[in-house]
Amino acid sequence: MRYFYLAICVFFAANVPAQAKWVEASSDHFVIYADKNEKSVRNFAERLELFHAALALRRKNVASKPSPSNRVTIFVVGSKTKVRKLAQDGNKYLGGFYLPRAGATVAFVPELRKSNNKYQSSPEQILFHEYAHHFMYGITSYSFPRWFSEGFAEFHSTVKFEKNGNVGLGLPAVHRAYELGQAKEVPLKLLLNTKEYLASKGKAYDNFYGKSWLLYHYLTFNPGRRKQFLDYQNKLMTGSSENEAAEVFGDIGQLSKELRLYRKNRKWTYFSRPRAELKIGQITIRTLRRGEAAMMPVIMRSKRGVNTEQAIELLPDAQKIAALYPDDSAVQAALAEAEYDAGNNKAAIAAADRALVRDSKHMNAHIQKGFALARLAKDSDDQEASWKAVRRQFVKANKIENDHPIPLLYFYNSYRDAGRDIPEIAVQGLERALEFAPFDSRLRWMVANQHALDKRYDHAIHTLRPLANNPHRSKQSDLAETFLASLELQREEARKAKAE
């Protein structure tokens, strides 16, 4: 989970007023929900799609559109206190958050407007920063140093939508000016080595983000350094360590001097992408039905994620609203999710079935029904029949959206959880799911583990490396690092045995 810090909030009361006019904007890469007027929501969706198109054009990326259910869902929720309440992380500076999950990636953002203070990050700007991370996950399976990852995101977060329709990328990060000038200096040698930087990092606020942006910007636009920057990236992608890759820059002290001079620039270069080159798909706007609007607080809390205690607390609200709108498929699907989260599997299936009577292709209803069937199967007296029912449910969902990662993942799980040998088709489905959701760390771990069980060590190492090298260190990345070392040892032993 990655949080971003800005000023936003939402009020999660037990009921939404009947007059709340929630709007949904649907585009190729995003689904946006906001209690705002249609024009502002459409403009927001267009800016997001233009940003994606500009990123894709610059990276020469022509990846296919994501599955409808695998787009980023954005809730525009309004003000500070309430998003913090939703996040429940206790951070008084927290303004919003982004959760990259297979089939359920969500972001909670504030108002649809920019900050009036150019020296502070605007809500949109921070969303652009996070989406840049999301985009990078989708175009490469390689992991990069922390400075590169954050420099890339900061470089693109300052996107400018020009009056003539063009989109500018790489504008100066004015919001990092104070940090660059006043915060604790991060020596360039430390910046270029994630482990050494993290080992030496204290509690004092430093200029890591600002300097990462500055270095990325300089290497991108300086004619004498541009080729080195490309060589640096190629070395990282071919297995070089961070220190080995940084050797392409030559004398680090000299590069550091150049950066100090570059920081004093008064005129900055940036890329301007002509609007005519930025192809975006259709954006459709609809006003949510009364039942959907009433259920939005429940939906947002469910999509954020709840534990059992929170789910039980939330359930009466979901049941109360669902009783008022028994014929609304979205409302009944949301109830199915709330019932499942609270541990009521049969009630979840019943609610999902009510939703599917109204809309036979409602994906969330299919998913929640599959989840509940799988949970019931674990304690079933007829394991064979129960697990077959689970598989049939996820196969049905896969036929509706065959590039949705969750049915593929849970089809695989149905064999693993049943203690059965996993057929090749299920393993292939799991691998395919990771292609659709490369940003999901849990899914990546599962694929690496399956490759290890199959003694496909090269594949396992390649899959696991982004977790082990994740610049945002955590217990998971430490475990992945240990697992990676074990895999490399097993691969070497297998090679020796084969040679003998």
Secondary structure, 3 states (H helix, E strand, C coil): CEEECCCCCCCCCCCCCCCCCCEEEECCCEEEEECCCHHHHHHHHHHHHHHHHHHHHHCCCCCCCCCHHHCEEEEECCCHHHHHHHHCCCCCCCCEEEECCCCCCEEEECCCCCCCCCCCCCHHHHHHHHHHHHHHHHHCCCCCCHHHHHHHHHHHHCCEECCCCCEEECCCCHHHHHHHHHCECCCHHHHCCHHHHHHHCCCCCECHHHHHHHHHHHHHHCHHHHHHHHHHHHHHHCCCCHHHHHHHHCCHHHHHHHHHHHCCCCCCCCEEECHHHCCCCCCEEEECCHHHHHHHHHHHHHHHCCCHHHHHHHHHHHHHHHHHCCCCHHHHHHHHHHHHHCCCHHHHHHHHHHHHHHCCCCHHHHHHHHHHHHHHHCCCCCHHHHHHHHHHHHHHHHHHCCCCHHHHHHHHHHHHHCCCCCCHHHHHHHHHHHHHCCCCHHHHHHHHHHHHHCCCHHHHHHHHHHHHCCCCCCHHHHHHHHHHHHHHHHHHHHHHHHHC
